[in-house]
Amino acid sequence: MFTLEIGGKAIAVVDADEARARAVFESDVFKQDLTVMTSQGTPLWDGATQLNIRPASQQERAASETLGPDPDEFDDEEDDGLFVVFLVPIDHDHEEVSGVPPELQS
């Protein structure tokens, strides 16, 4: 399990090995989403601050289990997807704002 930290603040956790976590957190699509998604009115990422990927702490692991999806809702044999669990409150639904520049959000 790995955590994405931006500016010293833990933003998200993914239950994956380091290579897969990096592939998710460093992907262009995810980075774009980080610039569009907001928490308390502020974009999660300014597009310039260094992204730090590190092993998740015990507290972050526990929060991920509490905040993440219910494992009983997914059939492990059919679903090999990764779930990113945000450790900060998100203002807008990801699907509604993904790809929309912050200045154009209402």
C-alpha positions, 0 to 999 in steps of 0.5 A: 500500500502506497501513499501520494503526498503533495507538499508534505500532505497525504492525499491518497492511498492505493493498495498496490505494489510500488511499481503499480502505485507509481504507474497510477499516481504518475500517470498523465490522466491522474495528474490532470485529475489532481489539478481539477479535483478540489478539497475545501475549494483548493485544487489537490495539486498545482501541477508544479509541486513535487509528487512524493510516493511512499509506503503508507503509514499504519494510520493511512492504511486504517483510513484506507480500509475505513474510507475505501470501497466495501470488498464484498461488493467486488468479485476478486476473480473478475475485478483486478482494478485498483482503488485510489482512496482519497485521505482528504475531502473531495469537493466535487464528484471526480466524474463531473469535473475531470478534465475541466479546468478549475477556472471553468468549474462552477 
